[in-house]
């Protein structure tokens, strides 16, 4: 299903969208996602929330996330092409996704460059942690134990 907005449309992700998403990741400097291209593509394939915004057949934004459908809706990535920012595209993608799961709370991580966008959308900050498996398996510093 495609949702038409004023000058762009939103639709579910298709595998053929991945090269454009990969290019957006590279342009944004998301080096981890760009370097792990196969893993990133697999993540898109396995996510319940995977949508793109396009104009004239060109992907201009994307959102990927996970949800339990009842309580939590976690946005893994929201990315709008730099030249398309400030036009309501990111806001429209988030609103569309949240309406699909209206009982959930939407959670996400923000960077220093995206913080003001989320504040304008009335997101409230919360405290969190992150760790990779490699970090989990590394020895604990004796000063921290």
C-alpha positions as CSV (number, residue, x, y, z in Angstrom):
1,X,0.0,0.0,0.0
2,X,1.3,3.5,-0.9
3,X,0.3,6.6,1.0
4,X,0.4,9.7,-1.0
5,X,1.4,13.0,0.7
6,X,1.5,16.4,-0.9
7,X,4.7,15.9,-3.0
8,X,6.0,12.5,-1.9
9,X,4.6,9.0,-1.1
10,X,5.3,6.5,1.6
11,X,5.3,2.8,1.0
12,X,6.7,-0.5,2.4
13,X,10.3,-1.2,1.8
14,X,11.2,-3.5,-1.1
15,X,14.6,-5.2,-1.5
16,X,15.2,-3.1,-4.6
17,X,15.2,0.0,-2.3
18,X,18.3,-1.1,-0.5
19,X,20.9,0.4,-2.8
20,X,19.3,3.8,-2.2
21,X,19.2,3.2,1.5
22,X,22.8,2.2,1.5
23,X,23.7,5.4,-0.3
24,X,21.8,7.4,2.2
25,X,23.7,5.7,5.0
26,X,27.0,6.5,3.3
27,X,26.1,10.2,2.7
28,X,25.0,10.6,6.3
29,X,28.3,9.1,7.5
30,X,26.7,6.1,9.2
31,X,29.9,4.2,8.7
32,X,28.9,1.1,10.8
33,X,25.7,0.5,8.6
34,X,27.6,1.3,5.4
35,X,30.5,-1.0,6.3
36,X,28.2,-3.9,7.3
37,X,26.1,-3.7,4.1
38,X,25.0,-7.4,4.1
39,X,24.0,-7.2,7.8
40,X,22.2,-3.9,7.3
41,X,20.3,-5.4,4.3
42,X,19.3,-8.4,6.4
43,X,18.1,-6.1,9.2
44,X,15.8,-4.3,6.7
45,X,14.5,-7.7,5.5
46,X,13.7,-8.9,9.0
47,X,12.2,-5.7,10.5
48,X,8.4,-5.4,11.0
49,X,8.7,-1.7,10.4
50,X,10.4,-0.9,7.1
51,X,9.1,2.0,5.0
52,X,10.5,4.5,2.5
53,X,9.4,7.9,1.2
54,X,9.9,8.5,-2.4
55,X,9.4,11.2,-5.0
56,X,9.3,10.5,-8.7
57,X,10.5,6.9,-8.0
58,X,13.6,8.1,-6.0
59,X,14.0,7.1,-2.3
60,X,14.4,10.3,-0.3
61,X,13.9,8.9,3.2
62,X,13.5,5.7,5.2
63,X,12.5,4.4,8.5
64,X,13.2,1.0,10.1
65,X,12.1,-0.3,13.4
66,X,10.9,-3.2,15.6
67,X,7.8,-3.6,17.7
68,X,6.0,-6.0,20.0
69,X,2.8,-4.4,18.7
70,X,1.5,-3.7,22.3
71,X,3.9,-1.7,24.3
72,X,7.2,-0.8,22.6
73,X,7.9,0.5,19.1
74,X,11.6,1.1,18.6
75,X,12.9,3.1,15.7
76,X,16.2,1.8,14.7
77,X,16.9,4.3,11.9
78,X,15.1,7.3,10.5
79,X,17.0,9.0,7.7
80,X,15.9,11.8,5.4
81,X,18.2,12.9,2.5
82,X,19.9,16.1,3.5
83,X,18.4,18.1,0.7
84,X,14.9,16.9,1.7
85,X,15.0,17.9,5.3
86,X,12.6,20.4,6.8
87,X,9.8,19.4,4.5
88,X,7.9,17.2,7.0
89,X,9.0,13.8,5.5
90,X,10.6,12.4,8.7
91,X,7.6,13.6,10.8
92,X,5.2,11.9,8.3
93,X,7.1,8.6,8.4
94,X,7.1,8.6,12.2
95,X,3.4,9.5,12.4
96,X,2.5,6.8,9.9
97,X,4.4,4.1,11.7
98,X,3.0,5.1,15.1
99,X,-0.5,5.0,13.8
100,X,0.1,1.4,12.7
101,X,0.8,0.5,16.3
102,X,-1.2,3.1,18.3
103,X,-1.0,1.5,21.7
104,X,2.8,1.5,21.7
105,X,5.3,4.1,23.0
106,X,7.8,5.1,20.3
107,X,11.4,4.9,21.4
108,X,14.6,5.8,19.6
109,X,18.1,7.0,20.0
110,X,19.2,10.4,18.6
111,X,22.5,11.9,17.7
112,X,23.5,15.5,18.5
113,X,22.6,16.5,15.0
114,X,19.1,15.0,15.2
115,X,18.2,15.9,18.8
116,X,16.5,19.2,17.9
117,X,14.3,17.4,15.3
118,X,13.0,15.0,18.0
119,X,12.5,17.7,20.6
120,X,10.4,19.6,18.0
121,X,8.3,16.4,17.6
122,X,7.7,16.4,21.4
123,X,9.8,13.4,22.1
124,X,11.2,13.4,25.7
125,X,14.7,12.3,26.5
126,X,15.4,9.2,28.5
127,X,18.5,7.5,29.8
128,X,19.8,4.3,28.2
129,X,22.8,2.1,27.6
130,X,24.3,0.2,24.7
131,X,26.8,-2.7,24.5
132,X,28.0,-5.0,21.7
133,X,28.8,-8.7,22.2
134,X,32.5,-7.9,21.8
135,X,32.2,-5.4,24.7
136,X,30.2,-7.8,26.8
137,X,32.9,-10.5,26.4
138,X,35.8,-8.2,27.1
139,X,37.3,-8.4,30.7
140,X,35.8,-6.0,33.2
141,X,38.1,-3.2,34.4
142,X,39.1,-4.1,38.0
143,X,38.3,-0.5,39.0
144,X,34.7,-0.9,37.9
145,X,34.0,-4.3,39.6
